[in-house]
Amino acid sequence: MLISSHKLYVRGCSIHQNKLFILSSAWVGSITYGMMFLLGPLATTLCQKLGCRATTMIGCMVAAGGCLLGSISTNIYLMDLTYGLMFGVGASMCYFPSVVILGQYFSKRLSLANGITSSGSGVGTLCMGPIMQQFIQHLGFRNTMRISAGMLACVVFCALVYRPINTSFLQPAKHVEGEKKSRFAILKSFKELFKNKAYILWCSALALWMLGYFVPFVHLVSFFNFSL
């Protein structure tokens, strides 16, 4: 969506300038996806501290604000900060609570619930791409960003159904009497986590897989534009 809209903006530019611009614009999508998944530990920690409902509400407003500010950005660097950084942070705070919340409601059919949730992302990607492209062609890039901001703001109402349920994951850990709370408890938990060799191997394999997974999202449209 982002790269397609840039094509309309740089139609009068030379081929060399167009290549440089698309190279710069690719950073916007890269920052968005990077922040969305890089901030997973922060988002899940907020779920523990604030709850999934509050985390999602804050995230959708941050993401909507990023889209809205992106619609008035005057250059690609402001887009990096608004749609790239700000939207990515908000998207992370919306995405991970939707994964965490499943463990509260499902136990026997958790795998099925995860599968249905993941399929929703696929259906959304399949449908929203052509729809957003039509919006861009008929309403323009900036108005499409504003429509996206309004759609993201509606996630607040979806978050209202995240009814808190008592679970061990989301409840604060009970400290033994006389034990002092450490300010670095989270860092210590990360240290213990990364002592697990299987977990390190899984993270490494997933990181390599993600390098190939997100490349088409960012570069596929520009590749075909230059090929045709």
Secondary structure, DSSP 8 states (H G I E B T S, - for coil): -HHHHHHHHTTTS-HHHHHHHHHHHHHHHHHHHHHHHHTHHHHHHHHHHH-HHHHHHHHHHHHHHHHHHHTT--SHHHHIIIIIIIHHHHHHHHHHHHHHTHHHH-STTHHHHHHHHHHHHHHHHHHHHHHHHHHHHHH-HHHHHHHHHHHHHTHHHHHTT------TTTS-----TT----TTHHHHHHHHHTT-HHHHHHHHHHHHHHHHHSHHHHHHHHHHHHH-
